[in-house]
Amino acid sequence: MAAAVKISRERAERINKALIGTFFTQAMVTMAIVVRIPEIIDNLGLSKNLAIWGTITGLSGIGSMLALVFAHRLVLRFGTTRVVRYGTLAATLIQGVLPLIGNYWFYFGITFVQAIFFSLYNNAANGQALMVQKRLKRVVLGSIHGAWSLGVGVASILSGILASFLPLAWHMGIIAAVGFVTHLILNSQLMNRDEEKLSQIKVKAEKKISWIKTPGIIWLLALGLFLGIWPELVMGDWMSLYSKNVMHLTPSLIAIPFSAFALAMIIGRFATGWVSSKMHINRAGMFGGYFGGVGMLLGLLASHFLLPINQLLAVAVQAFFFFIAGLGESIMVPAFYSAASHVRSIPPTQALARMGMGNSLIFILAKGVMGSLADNFGLTMAMLFPILAFFGSGYMQGLIGKKATKLEAQNLENYPPTGTIPIVTVKN
């Protein structure tokens, strides 16, 4: 392995802070819309056909998978900073115009394009973070992952406040404008092209394992990863719809349970290293799945029985149980990714890439299924899907934990769900 020429530590620290800022800002822009998803659905005329809503939001994710085909070539040609710049700015602009769209086919097309820019941004940003991590000789992606979660929490609280007096279009437009300017400032502080060339890490090419020969455990882990992340995604959009249509909450009140869930995710993700020092990461994931499922179930049941008595009490109790669910959810991704590092018959980067691909394909189907369940059985019954996913992920974590022999601390945060597989320069 050829050694990379070093940039100064002070400069590396500044770049790291800028990267943390981009992830926080992107989360703020992206998740500001969560509490107003029901209004987006109404704009598209899909309030009576949630199966279509679930299908188009699922299929738009193909854009992020498509971007992975050519992301590496773009980064090699233009550099990580330029790809980050175009990715963040384009995705942010698109976010600002989503409330103006009234046709669901057009909505699908523009969110498909947005997913491409999101994926390019995540790929390039994580690639640059790995360069900084190599220079600082410590894991920095954990902080980036935490910054994203923090941005989600702040976005939910702020959007809950703004939604009480701002129309949807103004709300998203202001958030997108502030995010655009912030990204311009932060992107100017990232690596320039010369610094990137000095920081490139050259590695020997890994042996390529054909897709047909991919070990079955990888696809099992992909399924487990889906089960672990699915409750988080449901909390981000379907729960908002449930709160409006079933609980009849205002956007401001909708934000409270989700904010509690997001806060717990922030706490749990920053505490992952401490938790793994007390017990095996997959054993912790097993408890996380079970506690998460119980927390979500009790939150829904409590709100159902307390709503006729007092709306604010129902929201407060639901927020308490969703906080417990968020703590359980927070450990799922690092636990499943850590398990992938123990598969010896395939290189870790290939294992993680194929887990991500399998996981993405399942998500596309799951969103359509969720919409169909909501249409045919109601939103209340549809919420059993993420609850069962919680329990299923906990069960799988228990099975995996029995087979794992050791935990590599570096793998805990190296591949956050907000990012993709790192960029490396392959030595021919």
Helices and strands as residue ranges (DSSP letters): H 9-31, G 34-36, H 37-43, H 50-59, H 62-78, H 80-97, G 98-100, H 104-136, H 141-162, H 168-187, H 193-199, E 202-204, H 216-236, H 238-245, H 251-270, H 272-278, H 281-306, H 311-330, H 332-340, H 348-377, H 379-382, H 384-403, G 409-412, E 425-427
